[in-house]
Amino acid sequence: MKERARILVVGGGYVGMYTALRLQRNLRGELRRGEAEITVVTPDPYMTYRPFLPEAAAGSISPRHVVVPLRRVLDRCRVVVGQVRSIDHTTRTATLTTLATEDEGTGARRTTYDELVLAPGSVARTLPVPGLAEHGIGFRTVEEAIGLRNHVIEQLDIASSTRDPALRAAALTFVFVGGGYAGVEALGELEDMARHAARHYHNVSREDMRWILVEATGRLLPEVGEDLGRYTVTALRRRNVDVRLRTRLESCADRIAVLSDGSRLPTRTVVWTAGVRPHPVLTATDLPLDERGRLRCTPCLDLDGAPHAWAAGDAAAVPDVTAGEPGRTCAPNVQHAVRQAAVLGDNLTRALRGEPLRAYAHRNAGSFASLGFHKGVAQVYGRRVTGLPAWLLHRAHHLGRVPTANRKARVLAEWILAGLFQREIVSLGSLEHPRAEFELAAGGKPSPEPPGDPKGSS
């Protein structure tokens, strides 16, 4: 390296964290000598391992073990908790806000860089469905997963205590929209949890609950193949899950889910997992985007036509050089994100040292999905696996992928304890408004719940 390199990493998810981790290993000497600096700007001081969110929602894993603290892992990087608002790559300048920006009263700050790694990830892809913003519940963060767990248990409490049959039926009706990994795994785990919890209610049984999965296309879990998608539909229907294929949610206003097949379902629970879209910060840059709003990358993970800029993961259109057909890009999943981050970190190091870059090429070895406790589907090197073996493969695969030996040991210990003892069925919904009791005791009024409160108790 001929001069000091300032590397800005935007995002602290899979790609952001793993790229920064790779860079601090590759540039250990340069960082020690002050020849390089790595700054990571992220909205949260932790990385969320999303494949474990369904199990966190079901109580099989502690929420603390689903997240990885960035400052502990990236001990040679500067971690800034904040949001990048815009990027002018022509001048290599990023505008960002932090937790202190509003209190300082100085407005957004500007920072310059030499190399840019864009890994902001994605956000939920929503549609203009009436009532969705007011009553829908997302499932992309650990906070949403725990909020959904509290909400489901709260609905059992409502159904157990009400004398209104309409309110009881609505409380025990759970609608999930989206038949990908997030929707199927969340429904499978929470249905298992609710069925177990119903044992502790004297007047609520599993037969009283109604679980509906709505999918706009004609199949579930397209990542695991058509045969396993059909198996998943059959397996869920055997558990009395109402699977509606080629069906859309048209409205959930007034707590009534209206489907495109004409059904009207009074419900207090609508979980939206119908896909993702690139992070909106990409539209506030001068970087090349494709027709879907993703960053246009080369196989080496640098941006096409934008030197000194790099990207990977959900926000990047990375050519799939193993596909054998032009124009095809890598799927936005965890396997690609983690592997792309390693190649990106190595290529950025090579670029700084004047060495040739390496193209990203990875063939998908397998796909795994959990359908609940001891139930799953998997496709490994073209072979179909279902039931308990697939569930074990799912757990083994993700245990190997979750970062740090500390997290691996804690997750494994929790799985062992969960196999020996019964689930803890406790709703801690008050965590969402922790000051409410003190505000009342102090003579004030508790803060109003936001319109989209995931507890659904308004």
Residue pairs with C-beta under 8 A, 6 or more apart in sequence:
1 30
1 35
1 36
1 352
1 353
3 35
4 34
4 35
4 36
4 37
5 30
5 35
5 36
5 37
5 114
5 115
5 352
6 36
6 37
6 39
6 112
6 113
6 114
6 115
7 23
7 36
7 37
7 38
7 39
7 113
7 114
7 115
7 116
7 117
7 348
8 39
8 41
8 94
8 111
8 113
8 115
8 116
8 117
9 16
9 19
9 20
9 23
9 38
9 39
9 40
9 41
9 77
9 117
9 119
10 16
10 41
10 84
10 87
10 94
10 116
10 117
10 118
10 119
10 120
10 281
11 40
11 41
11 42
11 118
11 119
11 120
11 121
11 279
11 313
11 315
12 40
12 41
12 42
12 43
12 44
12 45
12 46
12 47
12 70
12 79
13 42
13 47
13 48
13 119
13 121
13 313
13 337
14 47
14 119
14 121
14 313
14 334
14 337
14 338
14 341
15 117
15 119
15 121
15 312
15 313
15 337
15 340
15 341
15 344
16 40
16 42
16 47
16 117
16 119
16 121
16 341
17 40
17 47
17 68
17 70
17 73
17 74
17 341
17 403
18 337
18 338
18 341
18 342
18 345
18 403
19 117
19 119
19 312
19 341
19 344
19 345
19 348
20 38
20 40
20 74
20 77
20 117
20 345
21 73
21 74
21 345
21 403
22 341
22 342
22 344
22 345
22 346
22 349
23 38
23 77
23 345
23 348
23 349
24 31
24 38
24 74
24 75
24 76
24 77
25 345
26 345
26 346
26 349
27 36
27 38
27 349
27 352
28 76
30 36
31 37
31 38
31 76
36 352
37 78
38 74
38 76
38 77
38 78
39 77
39 78
39 80
39 111
39 113
40 70
40 74
40 77
40 78
40 79
40 80
41 80
41 82
41 83
41 84
41 94
41 96
42 70
42 79
42 80
42 81
42 82
43 81
43 82
43 83
44 81
45 69
45 70
45 71
45 79
45 81
46 67
46 68
46 69
46 70
47 67
47 68
47 70
47 73
47 403
48 66
48 67
48 141
48 142
49 66
49 67
49 68
49 398
49 401
49 402
49 403
49 407
50 140
50 182
50 334
51 181
51 334
51 398
51 401
52 61
52 65
52 66
52 398
52 402
52 411
53 66
53 139
53 140
53 141
53 142
53 144
53 145
53 182
53 186
54 145
54 182
54 185
54 186
54 188
54 189
54 190
54 370
55 61
55 189
55 370
56 62
56 63
56 66
56 142
56 145
56 146
56 149
57 139
57 145
57 146
57 148
57 149
57 186
57 189
57 190
57 193
58 149
58 189
58 190
58 192
58 193
58 373
58 423
59 149
59 193
59 423
59 424
59 425
60 189
60 373
60 414
60 415
60 418
60 423
61 411
61 414
61 415
62 410
62 414
63 142
63 145
63 146
65 407
65 410
65 411
65 414
66 142
66 145
67 142
68 402
68 403
68 404
68 407
70 79
71 79
73 403
73 404
80 96
80 98
81 98
81 99
82 96
82 97
82 98
82 99
82 101
83 96
83 97
83 281
84 94
84 95
84 96
84 120
84 281
85 95
85 96
85 97
85 108
85 281
85 284
86 94
86 95
86 281
86 284
86 285
87 93
87 94
87 95
87 116
87 118
87 281
87 284
87 285
87 286
87 287
88 94
88 95
88 285
88 286
89 116
89 285
89 286
89 287
89 306
89 308
89 309
90 286
91 112
92 112
92 113
92 114
92 116
92 308
93 110
93 111
93 112
93 113
94 110
94 111
94 112
94 113
94 116
95 108
95 109
95 110
96 108
96 109
96 110
96 111
97 108
97 109
98 109
101 107
101 108
101 109
114 308
115 308
115 309
115 310
115 348
115 351
115 352
116 308
116 309
116 310
117 310
117 311
117 344
117 348
118 282
118 285
118 287
118 295
118 303
118 309
118 310
118 311
118 315
118 316
119 311
119 312
119 313
119 315
119 341
120 278
120 279
120 281
120 282
120 315
121 279
121 313
121 314
121 315
122 276
122 277
122 278
122 279
122 314
122 315
122 332
123 140
123 276
123 277
123 278
123 279
123 280
124 138
124 140
124 272
124 275
124 276
124 277
125 274
125 275
125 276
125 277
126 132
126 133
126 136
126 272
126 274
127 274
129 136
129 249
129 250
129 251
129 252
130 250
130 251
130 252
130 253
131 251
131 252
131 253
131 254
131 255
132 249
132 252
132 270
132 272
133 451
133 452
134 253
134 451
134 452
135 252
135 253
135 255
135 268
135 270
135 452
135 456
136 252
136 270
136 271
136 272
136 452
137 144
137 147
137 148
137 151
137 269
137 270
137 271
137 272
137 454
137 456
138 144
138 271
138 272
138 273
139 145
139 148
139 182
139 183
139 186
139 271
139 272
139 273
140 182
140 276
144 454
145 186
146 428
146 431
147 429
147 432
147 454
147 455
148 186
148 190
148 271
148 454
149 190
149 193
149 427
150 427
150 428
150 429
150 431
150 432
150 454
150 455
151 269
151 429
151 454
151 455
151 456
152 174
152 190
152 193
152 194
152 269
153 194
153 197
153 425
153 426
153 427
154 427
154 429
154 455
154 456
154 457
155 171
155 172
155 174
155 268
155 269
155 456
156 171
156 172
156 194
156 197
156 198
156 201
156 204
157 427
158 167
158 168
158 171
158 268
159 167
159 168
159 171
159 172
159 204
159 208
160 201
160 202
160 203
160 204
162 168
162 171
166 266
168 208
169 210
169 266
170 255
170 266
170 267
170 268
171 268
172 204
172 208
172 209
172 210
173 209
173 210
173 212
173 265
173 266
173 267
173 268
173 269
174 187
174 190
174 191
174 194
174 209
174 210
174 211
174 212
174 267
174 269
174 271
175 212
175 214
175 249
175 252
175 257
175 265
175 267
175 269
175 270
175 271
176 183
176 186
176 187
176 211
176 212
176 213
176 214
176 271
176 273
177 183
177 214
177 249
177 270
177 271
177 272
177 273
177 274
178 214
178 215
178 272
178 273
178 274
178 275
179 213
179 214
179 215
179 217
179 219
179 220
179 221
179 245
180 220
180 221
180 222
180 223
180 273
180 275
181 221
181 223
181 369
182 273
183 213
183 215
183 271
183 273
183 274
184 213
184 220
184 221
184 232
184 236
184 369
184 371
185 369
185 370
185 371
186 271
186 273
187 211
187 213
187 236
187 241
187 271
188 236
188 370
188 371
188 372
188 375
189 370
189 372
189 373
191 209
191 211
191 239
191 241
191 372
192 372
192 373
193 423
193 425
194 206
194 209
195 206
195 209
196 422
196 423
196 425
197 423
197 425
198 204
198 205
198 206
198 208
198 209
200 425
207 240
210 242
211 239
211 240
211 241
211 242
212 241
212 242
212 243
212 244
212 257
212 265
213 220
213 236
213 241
213 242
213 243
213 244
214 244
214 247
214 248
214 249
214 259
215 243
215 244
215 245
215 246
215 247
216 246
216 247
216 248
216 274
217 245
217 246
218 245
218 246
219 226
219 229
219 230
219 233
219 245
220 229
220 232
220 233
220 236
220 243
220 245
221 228
221 229
221 232
221 367
221 369
221 377
222 229
223 331
223 333
223 367
223 369
224 232
224 367
224 368
224 369
224 377
224 378
224 379
225 367
225 379
225 384
227 384
228 377
228 378
228 379
228 384
228 386
231 377
231 384
231 386
232 369
232 371
232 377
233 243
233 245
235 371
235 375
235 377
235 386
236 243
236 371
237 243
239 372
244 259
244 261
244 263
247 259
247 260
247 261
248 259
248 260
249 257
249 258
249 259
249 260
249 270
250 258
250 259
250 260
251 257
251 258
252 258
252 267
252 270
255 266
255 267
255 268
256 264
256 265
256 266
256 267
257 263
257 264
257 265
257 266
257 267
257 270
258 264
258 265
259 265
268 456
269 456
276 314
276 332
277 293
278 292
278 293
278 294
278 295
278 314
278 315
279 314
279 315
282 289
282 293
282 294
282 295
282 315
283 289
283 293
287 295
287 303
287 306
287 309
288 295
288 296
288 303
288 304
288 305
288 306
289 295
289 296
290 296
290 317
292 317
294 315
294 316
294 317
294 329
295 303
295 311
295 315
295 316
295 317
296 303
296 304
296 305
296 317
297 303
297 304
297 311
297 312
297 316
297 317
297 318
297 319
298 304
298 319
299 318
299 319
299 321
299 359
299 360
299 361
300 343
300 347
300 357
300 358
300 359
300 360
301 310
301 311
301 312
301 316
301 318
301 340
301 343
301 344
301 347
301 360
302 309
302 310
302 347
302 351
302 357
303 309
303 310
303 311
310 344
310 347
310 348
311 344
312 318
312 337
312 340
312 341
312 343
312 344
312 360
313 332
313 336
313 337
313 340
313 341
314 332
314 337
316 340
317 329
318 329
318 330
318 336
318 340
318 360
319 328
319 329
319 330
320 328
320 329
320 330
321 359
321 360
321 361
322 361
322 362
322 363
330 336
330 340
330 360
330 362
331 364
334 401
335 362
335 364
335 365
336 362
338 401
339 360
339 362
340 360
343 358
343 360
344 360
346 358
347 357
347 358
350 356
350 357
350 358
351 357
365 380
365 381
366 378
366 379
366 380
366 381
366 393
366 397
367 378
367 379
368 376
368 377
368 378
368 390
368 393
368 394
368 397
368 398
369 376
369 377
369 378
369 390
369 394
370 376
370 391
370 394
370 395
371 377
371 391
373 391
374 387
374 388
374 391
375 387
375 388
375 390
375 391
376 386
376 387
376 388
376 390
376 391
376 392
376 393
376 394
377 384
377 385
377 386
377 390
378 384
378 385
378 386
378 389
378 390
378 393
378 394
379 385
380 393
385 393
395 415
399 408
399 411
399 412
400 408
402 408
402 411
429 455
429 457
430 436
430 437
432 453
432 454
432 455
433 446
433 447
433 449
435 446
435 447
436 446
436 447
439 445
439 446
439 447
440 446
449 455
449 457
449 458
451 458
